[in-house]
Amino acid sequence: MTDDKRKAAGMALAAKRGEITESELSTEAKEMYDTMSEEQLMDILKGQEGQEGQEKGQE
């Protein structure tokens, strides 16, 4: 996983928590904000992206 993806996930999570506004998000962060839950974003930040992808199909 790239540092850019982690940064985007962190920004998306901050927006979901109301720490920054949605208008401050990059394109990638905005897409994550719109399509992922806080839990999924936390998994990316913890480096568990592969595990999250497997679980996503089961939901």
ZAVOGU-383189 format. One record per residue: residue number from 1; residue in three letters; x, y, z of N, C-alpha, C in turn. Coordinates in nm, 4 decimals. Atoms other than C-alpha are relative to their C-alpha. Last residue first. Layout:
NUM ALA X Y Z X Y Z X Y Z;
...
END
This chain:
59 GLU 0.1002 -0.0884 -0.0615 -2.1002 -0.8572 0.3964 -0.1262 0.0065 -0.0815;
58 GLN 0.0899 0.0759 -0.0871 -1.9004 -1.1609 0.2849 -0.1109 0.0843 0.0581;
57 GLY 0.0847 0.0881 0.0800 -1.7349 -0.9949 -0.0137 -0.1012 -0.0765 0.0818;
56 LYS 0.0974 -0.0828 0.0703 -1.6034 -0.7141 0.2095 -0.0959 -0.0862 -0.0821;
55 GLU 0.1217 -0.0101 -0.0794 -1.4322 -0.9661 0.4370 -0.1099 0.0738 -0.0728;
54 GLN 0.0599 0.1326 -0.0095 -1.1733 -1.0559 0.1750 -0.1308 0.0040 0.0760;
53 GLY 0.0514 0.0347 0.1320 -1.1016 -0.6916 0.0902 -0.0656 -0.1370 0.0010;
52 GLU 0.1261 -0.0702 0.0189 -1.0679 -0.6060 0.4585 -0.0626 -0.0378 -0.1319;
51 GLN 0.0999 0.0695 -0.0806 -0.8003 -0.8716 0.5002 -0.1360 0.0641 -0.0177;
50 GLY 0.0271 0.1296 0.0621 -0.5980 -0.7265 0.2132 -0.1059 -0.0776 0.0744;
49 GLU 0.0824 -0.0166 0.1204 -0.6307 -0.3713 0.3488 -0.0348 -0.1326 -0.0642;
48 GLN 0.0773 0.1224 0.0133 -0.5042 -0.4608 0.6953 -0.0873 0.0023 -0.1250;
47 GLY -0.0704 0.0894 0.0903 -0.2260 -0.2008 0.7091 -0.0695 -0.1320 -0.0215;
46 LYS -0.0705 0.1007 -0.0805 -0.3597 -0.0242 1.0188 0.0772 -0.0985 -0.0874;
45 LEU -0.1023 -0.0693 -0.0782 -0.4512 0.2823 0.8125 0.0813 -0.0959 0.0862;
44 ILE -0.1038 -0.0450 0.0918 -0.6310 0.0629 0.5613 0.1135 0.0659 0.0778;
43 ASP -0.0731 0.1194 0.0437 -0.8209 -0.1126 0.8403 0.1124 0.0379 -0.0958;
42 MET -0.0941 0.0339 -0.1077 -0.9157 0.2264 0.9872 0.0828 -0.1221 -0.0381;
41 LEU -0.1086 -0.0968 0.0068 -1.0685 0.3246 0.6532 0.1047 -0.0277 0.1077;
40 GLN -0.0816 0.0336 0.1166 -1.2730 0.0053 0.6471 0.1190 0.0951 -0.0132;
39 GLU -0.0729 0.1240 -0.0300 -1.3945 0.0675 1.0024 0.0911 -0.0394 -0.1166;
38 GLU -0.1117 -0.0358 -0.0873 -1.4889 0.4280 0.9221 0.0856 -0.1228 0.0301;
37 SER 0.0377 -0.0283 -0.1382 -1.7029 0.2952 0.6369 0.1234 0.0420 0.0789;
36 MET -0.0525 0.0867 -0.1054 -1.6075 0.3221 0.2715 -0.0498 0.0432 0.1379;
35 THR 0.0258 0.1422 0.0198 -1.7722 0.4471 -0.0488 0.0408 -0.0908 0.1154;
34 ASP 0.1333 0.0343 0.0511 -1.8191 0.8236 -0.0247 -0.0300 -0.1494 0.0033;
33 TYR 0.1005 -0.0572 -0.0904 -1.5195 0.9012 0.1962 -0.1405 -0.0449 -0.0398;
32 MET -0.0013 0.0852 -0.1197 -1.2996 0.6689 -0.0101 -0.1072 0.0455 0.0985;
31 GLU 0.0568 0.1291 0.0414 -1.4006 0.8532 -0.3293 -0.0063 -0.0959 0.1194;
30 LYS 0.1443 -0.0201 0.0166 -1.3404 1.1873 -0.1581 -0.0676 -0.1311 -0.0399;
29 ALA 0.0578 -0.0024 -0.1342 -0.9950 1.0709 -0.0411 -0.1520 0.0155 -0.0068;
28 GLU -0.0055 0.1363 -0.0543 -0.8996 0.9766 -0.3980 -0.0646 -0.0069 0.1386;
27 THR 0.0911 0.0853 0.0771 -1.0191 1.3111 -0.5379 -0.0036 -0.1416 0.0570;
26 SER -0.0499 0.0258 0.1345 -0.8470 1.5062 -0.2605 -0.1005 -0.0900 -0.0714;
25 LEU -0.0485 0.1316 0.0400 -1.0550 1.6135 0.0367 0.0537 -0.0017 -0.1420;
24 GLU -0.1455 0.0039 -0.0142 -1.0812 1.9712 0.1663 0.0607 -0.1309 -0.0519;
23 SER -0.0599 -0.0769 0.1092 -1.4377 2.0103 0.0332 0.1531 0.0012 0.0060;
22 GLU -0.0039 0.0840 0.1195 -1.5525 1.7295 0.2635 0.0684 0.0721 -0.1157;
21 THR 0.1194 -0.0022 0.0851 -1.4680 1.9441 0.5624 0.0209 -0.0863 -0.1234;
20 ILE -0.0225 -0.0863 0.1157 -1.2112 1.8501 0.8229 -0.1263 -0.0042 -0.0845;
19 GLU -0.1223 -0.0727 -0.0336 -1.2426 1.7056 1.1762 0.0440 0.0927 -0.1129;
18 GLY 0.0286 -0.1425 -0.0104 -1.6052 1.6037 1.1204 0.1216 0.0850 0.0339;
17 ARG 0.0074 -0.0357 -0.1424 -1.5432 1.2359 1.1969 -0.0237 0.1488 0.0219;
16 LYS 0.1137 0.0743 -0.0570 -1.6221 1.1332 0.8381 -0.0213 0.0373 0.1470;
15 ALA 0.1234 -0.0634 0.0478 -1.3892 1.4101 0.7198 -0.1228 -0.0706 0.0564;
14 ALA 0.0135 -0.1282 -0.0694 -1.1041 1.2822 0.9381 -0.1284 0.0716 -0.0424;
13 LEU 0.0424 0.0299 -0.1357 -1.1609 0.9306 0.8044 -0.0206 0.1290 0.0795;
12 ALA 0.1397 0.0427 0.0086 -1.1422 1.0530 0.4459 -0.0555 -0.0282 0.1393;
11 MET 0.0808 -0.1193 0.0268 -0.8206 1.2422 0.5235 -0.1490 -0.0351 -0.0050;
10 GLY -0.0007 -0.0831 -0.1205 -0.6643 0.9373 0.6848 -0.0842 0.1249 -0.0171;
9 ALA 0.0869 0.0667 -0.0971 -0.7688 0.7169 0.3922 -0.0076 0.0811 0.1288;
8 ALA 0.1381 -0.0200 0.0450 -0.6165 0.9662 0.1478 -0.0978 -0.0635 0.0981;
7 LYS 0.0325 -0.1407 -0.0241 -0.2916 0.9695 0.3463 -0.1451 0.0289 -0.0384;
6 ARG 0.0194 -0.0163 -0.1449 -0.2850 0.5906 0.3542 -0.0393 0.1432 0.0340;
5 LYS 0.1285 0.0638 -0.0313 -0.3378 0.5791 -0.0225 -0.0299 0.0123 0.1494;
4 ASP 0.1077 -0.0853 0.0504 -0.0611 0.8332 -0.0787 -0.1369 -0.0578 0.0339;
3 ASP 0.0215 -0.1054 -0.0987 0.1734 0.6343 0.1469 -0.1128 0.0927 -0.0437;
2 THR -0.0805 -0.1198 0.0117 0.1290 0.3422 -0.0860 -0.0304 0.0988 0.1116;
1 MET 0.0845 -0.1182 0.0000 0.0000 0.0000 0.0000 0.0883 0.1236 0.0000;
END
